Every structure is written in C-alpha cells, then in structure tokens.
Amino acid sequence: MVATLKLIQGHWILGPLGLRLFVDIKESLLDDMYKHQRVGDSNRLSMSDFPEPLHDESVALEVSKPKLKRPPLYRVLLLNDDYTTMEFVIEVLKHIFGHSEEKATQIMLHVHQKGAGICGVYTREIAETKVEQVKQYAESEKHPLQCTMEPDID
C-alpha cells in the first residue's frame, strides 16, 4: 500500500481519503524514513518505509464523515387560464404528480380560485422534469395549460 504523508500543525497525516492517522514522529526518525525512499518517488512512502510498526499510543485514529448538505427545493406551480378544462387539470395532477382524485380536485380548485397552485415540491432536476412533462402533455392535448417552478423558501 502506498500512502502520502503531509505535515499539518506538527502532526504527520497519513492515510487514504476519509481516514486520517495522526502520528508524532521525531525529526531523526523522519530523516531515516526519507533515506529509505525510492528515487523518483519523493512524495510517496510505502508502508515498508516505516522503521517501526505504528501500533503504539502515539497513533490516534479519526474517521471523518463527509458533510452533506440537503439540495435546494423548488415548488412546481400550475397557472390558471380560461381555456383548460378542470378535468384535464385533474388528469395532469393525477398522472404526472401522482395525486389522488380528491387531492387533485383540491389543487385544481385552488388554481381556479387563486390563479396558481402548488403541485409539489422537488429538487431542481425533478421539478424541471415535471414542468416539462406538463407543458408537453398540455401541448399534445391542445391545452394552453402553463406550469412553472420557483425556489421553495420554507
């Protein structure tokens, strides 16, 4: 196994991604290790280049977890118009967004009364796909139904 050593705040850090070994090594010991390095490979040491095994109290093992951040969410909105039938809007809400008949009817009435309604909240890529599906389906059925997306502020 080949490992990379790096000096950070007085400690040598050794190990693959996600695993850091902190080892206190005296300068004379480091000089010995550098003498054993292969020519032309000045940045890398193999495990056999260490004069003694690393099984003592001077080794502390720390496993670092990646810091994950939730992706931003977007609302998909249906916009009211005077030409698209209520039945078609319900069909879109059921087939593209997976709502039940009752929930689709509630959203359709909200769109009809308020001018716009939230169909769902998704990550950006999924929201873009849903908007495009609604537009293509409405166009294929000769309806002027419009769909858009906006960042979810909640």
C-alpha positions, -999 to 999 in steps of 0.1 A, spaced: 0 0 0 13 35 -9 5 64 14 11 101 13 25 119 43 17 156 49 27 178 79 -2 197 94 2 216 127 31 195 139 15 162 131 21 140 101 -11 129 85 -11 95 67 -39 77 50 -65 74 22 -95 97 18 -118 97 48 -92 82 72 -66 102 89 -38 89 111 -21 114 133 14 103 142 40 122 162 74 114 146 107 128 157 128 146 131 156 120 133 131 93 126 118 113 96 154 116 83 157 78 84 124 74 65 135 98 38 167 79 34 147 48 26 125 64 -1 127 52 -36 145 75 -61 120 94 -83 91 89 -59 99 117 -35 62 124 -24 52 89 -16 63 63 10 53 27 12 43 11 45 76 -8 45 95 25 46 85 30 83 112 17 106 87 5 133 51 -5 132 25 22 140 9 2 168 15 24 199 -1 51 219 12 79 196 -14 69 169 -49 84 171 -75 71 146 -102 95 134 -128 86 108 -141 117 90 -176 117 77 -185 137 46 -206 168 53 -237 165 32 -260 194 25 -296 190 15 -302 201 -21 -324 232 -25 -361 225 -32 -384 240 -58 -422 244 -60 -439 233 -92 -469 256 -99 -498 253 -122 -512 286 -136 -549 292 -142 -562 300 -177 -596 304 -192 -594 276 -217 -580 244 -200 -608 222 -186 -609 213 -149 -610 176 -159 -577 180 -178 -560 197 -148 -572 169 -125 -558 143 -150 -524 161 -151 -523 162 -113 -531 125 -110 -508 112 -138 -478 135 -136 -477 143 -99 -493 111 -86 -521 128 -66 -553 111 -56 -586 121 -72 -595 140 -40 -562 158 -37 -560 166 -74 -595 182 -72 -585 203 -42 -554 216 -60 -574 222 -92 -599 243 -73 -571 263 -56 -556 270 -91 -590 280 -104 -598 303 -75 -564 318 -67 -547 318 -101 -519 294 -92 -514 263 -71 -485 242 -58 -485 207 -74 -454 195 -54 -420 204 -40 -390 187 -56 -353 190 -62 -344 212 -91 -339 184 -117 -371 167 -108 -390 200 -107 -377 209 -142 -387 175 -155 -423 178 -141 -427 213 -156 -415 200 -190 -438 169 -188 -469 191 -180 -460 215 -209 -455 187 -234 -487 168 -223 -508 200 -224 -494 209 -259 -501 174 -272 -537 176 -260 -541 212 -274 -545 229 -240 -527 261 -231 -520 250 -195 -489 266 -181 -466 252 -155 -436 269 -138 -413 264 -108 -399 287 -81 -375 282 -52 -391 269 -20 -384 294 7 -396 273 36 
